[in-house]
Amino acid sequence: MLIRQQNTPLRFFRTTPSMRCPYLPERAEVKLLTELGGQDALKDHDRFTDAGFRRSHQFIYKPLCPSCQACVPVRIPVEEFVPSRAQRRNLRDNETLSVTVVPAAVTGEQFRLFASYLHARHDDGDMADMGFEDYRAMVEDSPVDTRLVEVRRGGPEGRLVACCLTDWLGNGISAVYSFFEPTAVRAGLGTYTILKLVEEARRQRLPYVYLGYWIAGSRKMEYKRKFRPLEALGAKGWWRLDQAED
């Protein structure tokens, strides 16, 4: 891996439009990306996350599709967030679950849950063929402060039912990728995990939980709109996504 020396300018690259968009399959995906590394990795990651970039392995990227601006970065302002009635019910229904923040080190238990989730929910996606080493790289190949949030049923030593790969920033927590027991759809484990990230950010006095990209009309992304207030990044900076509905 190329290690960037302090104060060396970042080099940006643009991918060719050869990859199918995972959210709008009829379109091709183009990304702007650069590699994190060196003494400035944490600082760079913070400022580029605030500018709408996401991390994958040692790279940060953002969509740069020439004819599409559907991907909108969104984040939850922690201190202003108030759970909805349905979200409060979710917390009550899952109050016996145990939530623990652990180092970004993979286990066979995590991978089995990850593989079963992909098979059930994203069997036709680009990640469907990921093996154990691919999962290990996704979790452990990180030049920043990356941790896993594990959700277990039956106490801290109980069965793993949900997991979220997270990056910890100077101003918040970024949810990189979540997966959960596919047979527990009614339990709302994805929503529950985000609610717990908000609680943890509040405890740590971190102002935001970053949820990645929201795409209008995408069923996969619709859950993000249920967290209110929700901020979106536009040409003039961060703004309230729900303001247009008021």
N, C-alpha and C positions, 0 to 999 in steps of 0.2 A: 504493500500500500504506500502511495506517495504521501510523505509527511510534509506538511506545509510549515515553513519556518515563520516565526513571528513577523508580522508586518508585511509579509509577502502577499501581493494581490491574489484574490481568488480567480481561478480560471473557470469560465462558464462554458457549457456545451449544450447543444440542442440535438435531441434525438431525431432520427428520420421518421416520417409518418408511416411506419411499417407495422406498428402494433395496433391491434383492435382495442378500441376504448372499452374498458370493463363495465361502464355504466350506460353508454350509448353505443351499442354494438355496431350500428350502421356507420359509425364514424371512426376515423383513425386518430390515435393519440400521439401528441407531440409534447415533450417535456423539456424544460430548461433546468439544468442540474449542474451542481458543482460538488467537489469532494471536501468534506470536513477533515481537519487534522491539525496537529501542532498545538501550540500553546493557546491559540485563539479559538479552538474548536467550540468551547462552551459559549463564549461571547458571540461568535458567528451564529451558532445555532439559535441562541436567544433572539437575536435581531432579525434573522431570516424567518423564524417561526412567526414573529410579530408581523412580518411582511407577507405572510400567506404561504410560506414554503412548508413542506413536510419532509421528514427524514425516512430513509430506507437504507439500512446498513450504514456505510460511512458517507453516504450521499444525502444532500438535501435537494429537493426538486419542487417545481410548480408547473401546472399545465401551461402550455404555450401553443395551444391549438389555433391555427390561423383563422378559422371560420367559426369558432365556438368559444364562448365564455361561460359555459354552463356551470363549471366548478367554482363554487363560492366558499372561501374559507370562513368557518364559523367558530365561535367560542362562547362559553358561558361566563358572564360576570358573576363571580362567586357570591359576593356580599349581597347582591340584589336578587339572587335567585331564590324563588319560593316554590317548593314542590306543589304540583297540581294535586287535586283530589286523587286521581288515579295513581300518581307517583307516591303519595303518602300511603295509599293502600298497598302498593308494591313493597314499600319498606316494612309495613306491618306483616305482610304475608311471608316475608323472607327474614324476619327478625332473628330466627334461630341460626342463620348462616354465619359463618366465621370468615372475616376478611383480614388478610395479612399482606403487607408489602414485603417482598423478598428480593434478593439480588437477581440480576438478569443472568441466571444460570439454568440451563435446560435440564429437564428430567424426562424419563420415559413416560411418566404419568401425564405430564403436560402434553407431550407429543401425541399420545393416544387420544386425548381429548381434542386436540387440534385437528388430527386426521379425521376423526369421526364427525366433527363440525363441518369441515370442508366437504366431506363426502355427502353429507345431508343437505347442506345449504348452498354450496358453490361447486358442485361436481363438474360444471361446464366452464369454470373459470380458469384463469391463467395459473392459479395457485394449486389446482387440484392434484397435480403430480408431485407436489413437494414431499421429499423424504425427510428422514431424521436430520441429516446434515444440513439440508436447506432450512429446516426449522431452527436448528442450532445457530446457523449464520444470521438468520433474521433476528434472533434474540440477542446473541452475544457479540456480533460484529457491530459495535457501536463506540464512537469516540466521545460520547457525551454521557451524562448521568441517566442511565436507563435502568428501570426496575420492573418487576412483574407484580401485579396485584392478583393474588389468588383468592378465590371464593370457594369455601368448603362447606359441605353439609355434614353435620355431626361433630362440630368442634374443629379446633386447629389441626387435628390429625385425621380428620374425616375425609370423605371422598371429594376430590376436586371436581367442581361442577361448572366453574367459569374462571377465566383468566384474562387479564388485560396487560399487554405490553405497553409501557408508559415511558415517556421522557420527562424528566424533571427540569424545569426551566427556572430562571430567576424570577419570573412573574407568573408561573403557573405549572400545570401538569398537562402534558399532551398525550392524548389517547392514541397510540400508534396503531394497535390492532387488538380487537377483542374476539374471543371465541368462548363458546359455552356448550353445555350438554344439549345436543339437538332434540332430545326427547322431552326437554323441560321448557318447551315454548311458552306454555301458560304461566310459568313462574316469572317471566319477564326478566331473565337474568342479565340480558344486555342493558336494559334500563337500570336495573339494580346496581350494576357495576359502575355506571356513570354517576348515579346518585352518590355512591360511596366515594368516587373520585372528588366530587364537589365537597363532600363532608371533610375529606382529608385535606383538600386545598384550603378550606376554611380554617381547619386546625393549624395548618402551617402558615396561615396568613398570606397565602398566594392568591392573587386576584382573579385568575382565569383558569378554566379548563378548556383546552383546545380540542375540538372534535373533528378536525380535518375538513373535508369538503362536503358541502351540501349541494345537491343538484335538484332544481325544481322539476317535479314530475317523476322523479326516480323513486320507486317503491322502496328500494334498499336504503335510501337516505332520508325517508320521510320521518323516521323516529327522532331525528335531530331537532325538528321543528317543535317537538313537544316539550323541550326544555326552554323555559321562558323566565326572564328575558334572554334573548339570543342575539349576539352581535355578529355582523357579517363585515367582511373587508371589501370595500369598493374603491373607486378611483380617488375618492376624497378621504379615505381612511376608514376606520371602524365605525359602524352605525348600527342602530337597532333594526334587526330584520323584521320585527313585528310592528314597527311604526306604521308601515303602509297599510296595516290592517286595522289600526285604531280609528 
